[in-house]
């Protein structure tokens, strides 16, 4: 199973739970199996044909979540459970079968004359065919060993029954759990030759496929002042992963959609490629909780140690732990796991939407995470949004598809229109800060540009604004400089006259620099217009204040948190 496919399916389930979707939909998605994830399609195997019909009804909703999670449109391909096609084919076989001969009698105790073989069950787990039945093409079909009654059988006039004996069922389950197949109590005959098994894809030591072509790499991560500390820390962690007592913990926090998961998967993919001997376990919160519940069930039967798959690795990576901390039944096990890793100098990478001090964790863990590499991923500024849009456009939309690539994404990229530097600047101005939405927004703008060009026109700012209004709540909100000044004056305890006047003591100067920075970032004003609102200061003075705050962001990570809080207050008042 493709690990990234499993991750995106788990995230889609979490989004359904977040938005209070139908419990039956959530249950069916939870029982589905992620098969593969390509650049434009997630393929899942539904638990039943009924589930396929139900999931298809909700497909637009699910695909909306997938687009939000994966930064780009992702189609959902729902396939039948393995063996369903075989059942259908067998069920219709008698309609075209030649006339039968009564030469081979059949009774309820006979072994089935047609073998139903599931792709995940060895031929040895199914009852062998008697020689006479195997060589006769005219034997009547009376029973078929399938796991469930099939409605299709009634339509075709054939009674389809479950003919797996208790012994067959026990042997099949043992095989699926990885045990050696039990000998059948029925007489064995030579099995027909089986095709050579498919060679499995190369895997990392934790069983996950190597992701050499994954988009979640350090090279594909766009960084700036808002996330450079987290980016450098993740690089450092990956580089020193084989040094046991160095950089034992990395904690990355910030709002959803800002790149935390990208950095976590970049660490995993980097280690898979460069240090495959290091055992790595990645799990998002949903996967962790699912594994924990499974382990509880296993322990009741075998007294196996809880979460052995987690305890036995060298590097543990867990995403969105705020969802784990909120579950009382699982929080104790999580604390024990973290404490063991930290005490043994093993490596831990954590991502959350809040800092450790705000998660109500055990004080010992909070202090240990605070003492390690603690990194905020903040909302991207105008400059960073501009850079993200430009990079995504050049690397994903414009980039020519490889030879032989006939994927839907390649076809879509070829139809994308031309976006200019002025387009990127305007898109950065009117867009929100969620990077997933930002990249999808870029796709839409490029597609609209292509449509306009085919009509003999070009993409306008009004077109961009119309698309932005479908993505971002803040795109149409006008923020004026007076609101910025008012919030800063309250925050730093200065008067309006002091803020715009000539005084230069430290507190007033800092407040003025930040007010000018936020006015440029949040208001649709030129530096000259901003200067006029701050005591008629000239363009050069305004630019100097802006650059000073940029330097403060790079030197002190708490400044980024302060700016985020101020932005929120200004937006709420506007």
N, C-alpha and C positions, 0 to 999 in steps of 0.2 A: 504494500500500500504506500502511495506517495505521501510522505510526511507533511509536505506543504498543503496537499489536498485535504488531509485530515485536520490541519490547523485551520484552514479557511472554513471548513464545514463546522468545526467546533465554534468558531467565531460567529458564524451565521446563526447557529442555535442560540448562542448567548444574546445576539441582537433580537431574536424572536422573543426570548424570555424578557429582555429589557423592555420591549414595547408591548408586552402582554398579548402576544399572538395566541391563537387557538391552541389549547393544551394538546389536542390530537395531532396538530401539525408539528409541534415541538417533539412529541413522542416519536412520530414517524421519522423525523429527521435524525433523532437520537439513535434510532435503530438502523438507520441507513449506514452504508459503508462507503467511505471515500475511496475512489478507485484511482483517479489521476487528475492532475491540474496542468493544463497547458496555458499559453498566454491568453486565450480567450474562452476557455471552456473548463468547467468543473464537472467531472463525471462521477456520479454516485450510484451505488446499487441499493435500490429500495428493498425493504424486507419482504414485500409481497406485491402481487399484481394489483391488489386493491390499493396498497399504499402508493403505487405509481400513479394511479388515477387521481388520488387525493392530492398528492404533491404537485401534479401538473396544474391543478386548480389554483394552487398558491404560488406557481412558478414565477409570475411577475414580481411578487413581494420578495421572494427569496433572491431573485436576481438583482433587485434593488439593494439588498443587504450586501450581496457579493461585490457589487460595484463600489459600495462605500468602503468595504474592507480591503479590496485589492487595487484601489486607485484607478481602475479602468473597467469598462464593461466586461462582465464575465457571464457567459451563457451557462445555464444549468442543463446538463444531459442526464436524464434519469433512466437507468437501465434495469432490466428485470433481474431477479435473483438468479444466480448461476444454476443452470439446470432447467430453467423455465422453458427455454426454447426446445430442449430435448423432450420435455413433457408434452409440449404442443405437437411436435412432430410425431411422437409415438401415438398420441391420442387419435391422430387422423390416419394412421397407417392402414388400419383394416379397410378403409374405404377403397383403397386401390390394390389391396392384396389379391393374389390369385386364389382360385378355388381351393378350399382346404380339404385335407384328407384326414379321416379319423384315425390314421395310423398311430398317432401319438396321443394317448389319453391325457387329460389334465384333471387334476383334482385340487382341492384346497390345500393339500399338503405338499403339492409339487413345487419345485423351484421355478420361478418365473422364466418364461421362454424368451423374453426380451429384457436385456439388462439395461437398467436406467443408471447411468453413471454420472454422478456430480463431479464437477471439475476439482473440488477440494477434498474428494474422498478417493482413496486408493482402490483399485479394482479388487484388491485382496479383502476389502471390507464388505464387499457385496457377494451374495451367494453365487458360486460358479454355475455355468450352464451345463446341463447334462449333454453328453456327446450327441445323442439322437436329436435333441432339440437344436443343438448348435449346427448340425449339418442339414437339417430340414428347413426348407424355405416355405413349407406349406402348413406348419404347425399353427393351430389356432392360438390367438392371444387371449388369455383369460384373466391374468393378473399382471400388474406392473408395480414394482417396488418403489413407490414414491412416498415422500414424507407426509403429504397432505392430500385429502380428497380434492379433486379438481372439478370445477364447474363445467369446464370445457367437455368433460367426459359425458355429461348428461346431454349436452347439445348434439354430440355425435352418436348418441345411442350406445355408448360403451360405459360400463360400470367400472370406475377406477377406484381401487381400494388400496389401502396401506397394507402391504404384505411383508414389511420388515419384521422379522421375529425379534423377540427381546434380546436374543443373543447377538443378532446382526446389529441392532441399535447400540448395544454396549460396545461392540467392537468398533463401530463407526465413530462414536463419541471419543473413544480412547485414541483412535487415529487422529482425529481433529485436534485433540489436546496435545499431540506430539508423542504419545506413547507408542509402543510397538504393537502392531496389529495382533489381535487374539486369533488363534486358529479357529476356523469355522467348524461347527459340529456336523456340517453336511459334507458329503463326499466331494472331494476336490477333483477337478479335471484341469488339464493344461489350459492356461489362459492364453487368449490370443495375443499376439505381439502388441506391445504398447509403444507409442511414439516416444522418441527420445525426449527426456524432460527439458524444458526450456531453461537455459542458464540464467540464474537470477542476476538482476542488476547488481553492480558492485555496491557494497554497503559499508557504512561506517561501523565502528565497533559497537554502537548502541542499536544496530539493526536498521537504522534509517538510511535511505539511499543517499549517496553523495549528491550534492546539489551544485555541481560545477557551473551549470548554466543558470542558476537561480538569479533573480533580480535582486535578492537580498544579500548584497555584498558591500564591503566597504567602498569599493570603487564606484558603486552606483548611489552612494549616500551623498546628498547635498548638504553641506554644513556651512554654518556662518557663526556670528558671535553668539546667537541664541542657543546653539547646540554643539559648539566646537569642543567644549569641555567634555561632554558626554562622548562625542566621537573619538577624541584623543584617548579618553579613559578606556573605551571599548577596544581600541587598537592595542593599547598597552596591556590590557587583560589578556587578549588573544596571544600577543607576543610572548608573554611570560607565563602562559598556562602550564608549562611543564616544570616550572620552578615552584615547588610545593608550598613554601612558606611565604611567598611574595604575591602581593595583590590577590588576597584570598576572597575578597568580596567586592562586588560592583552592584550598586543600587541606582537605577535610572528611573526618574519619575517625571511626570508631566501629563497634560491633558491627552485625551484620545486623539489619534490621527496625526501625531507630531513626529513619528519615526522611532518610537521606543522598540516596537517589535522588529523593525528593520535592523536595528543595531544588535538585538539579541540573536536573530537568525544569521546576521553577518558573522558574529563570533562563532556560532555553530558551524557555518559553512567554511569559514577560514580554518578552523581546527580539523574539519573533515578532510580538507584538501591538503593542508600542510603538516598536520600532526595526527594522522589516523590512529596512532597507537593510544591516544588519549580518549578514554571513554566519556562520552558526552550524553546527557539526557536533557532534552528540551520538552517542556510541557506548558501549555497555557492553563489558566485556572480551571477551565471546563475539563480538560484532559486529566489534570491532576485529581479533581474530585471524582471523575469516573473511575480512574485507576484505584483510588482509595476505597470506593464502594465495592469494586470487584475484589480487592484484597480482603475486605471484611468478610465477604462470602467465602473466599477460599480458606481463610483462617479457621472458620467454623468447621471445615471438613478435614483439613490437613495440619492445622497448627503451624502453617508456614509463617515466617516472619513478615510483618507488615511492610509493604513498599520496598521489597528487596531490590527491585529494578531501579529504585532511586538511590538506595543506600550504597549500591555497588559500583557507582560511577565515580570518575575523577572530577568532572565538572557538571554541576547541576544548574540548569537555566529554567526559571519559572516566570511566566509572563502574567501580568494583571493579578497580582496577589491580593489586591483589595477584595476580590470576589471570594478568595479563600478565607481571609481574615473574618469576613462577615458570616461564615458558616461555623456555628459553635461546635458542631459534631466533628469538624475536621481540624480546628485550629490547634488543638493540643498536639496532634501528630505533626502538623507543619512546624510548630515550635521545636519539637524534639528533633526533627530532621535538620532544621537549620542549625540548631545548637550542636548537633553531632558534626556537621560539616565544618563549622567554624572552629570547634575544639580540636579537630583532627587536621586543621590547616588545609582542608580540601576546598575546592573553588566553588563559589556560589555567585550566580548572576540573577538579579531580581529586577522586575519592572513593575511599577504601580502608578496609579494616577495621583498619588499624594506622597509626601515625604514620610520617612519612617515614624517621625514624631507624631504624625497625624493619623496613623493607622491603628492605634490602640494595641500595639504589639507589646510583648513582654519587654520590660525595661532593659534587660540584658541584651536582647537582640537589637533593640533600638540603638543602644549605645555602640554596639559592635558594627552595625551598618553605618552609623554616623562616623565611626572611626575609620571605615574603609573608604572606597572611592564612591562618593555620593554626588550624583550628577542630575541637574535639572535640564530637561528638554523643554524649552520655552516656545511660545508661539512665534512663527517667523515674522520678521519685519518686512517692510516694503522691499528692501534690497534683496532679502533672501527669497521672498516670493517671486520676485522678478527672475532671480537665478534659477529657482526650481522650475518655473514655467519654461524658461529658455532651454534648460538642460533636458527636460522631459520632451519638449518639442523636437529638439535636434536628435536625441538618442532613441526615441521611441516612435515618433510620428514620421519624421523625415527620413530616418535611417532606412536605406534600401534593404528589403528582405533578402536573406541568403538565397543562393541558387536552389531551386527546387522547393522553396517554401511557398506552399499554396494555402497557408492558413488564412482564416477570416481576418485576423489582425493584420497580416501582410496586405491583403486586399484593401482593408480599411485605410492603412497607412498610405497606400498609393493614391487614395482619393482625397487625402487631406489637403486643404488649401494652404496658401502661403501666409504666414504670420510675420509681420515686420517688428522691428524693435519698438516702434510706437504702440503697436498692439500689445506687446508684452508689458510695457509700462502701464498702459491703461488697465489691463487685466490684473496686474499686481495691485493697483489702486482700489479697484472695486471688489476684489475677492476677499474671502475669509481666510482663516489661518489653518484650517484642517488640510493637511497635505494630501490625504486621500481625495478629498473633494477638489482640491486645487488641480490635481493631475487629470481627474475626470473632466473638470471645467475646461482644461486646455484641449482635451480631445474634442469636446463639443465645439469649441471655438474654431479649431482647425477644420472640423467637418463642415461647419457653417461657412467658413471661408471658401472651402472647395465648392459648395453649392453656389455661392455668390459668383465665383469665377466661371463656373460652367454656364451661368446666366449672363455673363459679360460684365459683371459688376465686381465689387470688392467688399470685404468685411468692414463695417463701420463701427464706431464707438457705441452707437445706439444698439447695434446687434449684440455687441459684447455685454452691454448693460442688461439687455433683455435676457441673455443666457445666465448672467450672474444672479439675476433676481430669482431664478429657479434653484440656485444652489445656496446662496448666502443671505442670512437674515440682515446682515449689516451692510449689504451693498448699497441700499438706498438711503441709509441713515446719514444725515448731514451732521457733522460735528463741527461746532464753531470754536474759535480760539478763546472766546470768553469762558466757555465751559472748562476748557483745559486750564486756563489761568485760575479759575475759581477753585478747582480741585487741588491744584498745586499749592495755592495759598493756604488752604485748610490743612493740607498734609504737613507742610513745613512751618506753619505758624508765622507767615509773613503777610504783610498788607499788600494790596494791589499796587500802591505807590512804591513800596520797596521792591516788588517784583519787577516793575518796568523802569524803575529809576536807576540812578548811577551808582548806588552803594554796592560795595564789593566784599563785604565780610563773608566768611566761608559759607554760612547757612543760606544767606540770600543768593549768593553766586551759584551754589549748587541747585537751589530751587529754580533759578532763572534758566540755567543750562538745561535742566530736565523739562521745564515747561516749553522751551524753544524746540527741543528734540521731539516731544510729543505733538506739538503743534504741526511740525513738518510731517511727522508720521501719520497723523490722524486727520488733519484738516486739508482740504483741497486748496492749498495756498502756496505761492512761490516764496522763496526765502526773502525776497524784498517785501512782500506783503506781510510776512511774519514779523520782520524787523520793524515795520511800521506800527505793529500792535505792541511792541516791546520798547517803547520810548524812542521810536524812529531810529533804531539801530540799522546800520548798513548791512549789505549782503555778506561782506567778509566777516563781520562780527557774529552774525547768525550762523554761518558755516562753521566758525570756530567752536561755538557752543555745541553744535551738533556733533562735531568730531570728538569733543571732550567726553560726551556721554557715550559715544561708541567705544572710546578707550576705557571708560569706567566699566562697561559691560564685559570687556575682555579681561580686565584685571580683577574684578570682584563679581562672583556669580550671584551674590545676593542682590545686586543692582537689577538683574534681570527679573527676579521675583518681585521687587518693588515696582518696576515698570509695568509688569503684568497686572498687579493690583490696581495701579493708577489707571491703566487702560480700561479695566473693568468698571471702575467708578465713573470715568468720563463717559463711557458708552451708555451706562445706565441713566445718566443725567441728560443725555442728548435726546 
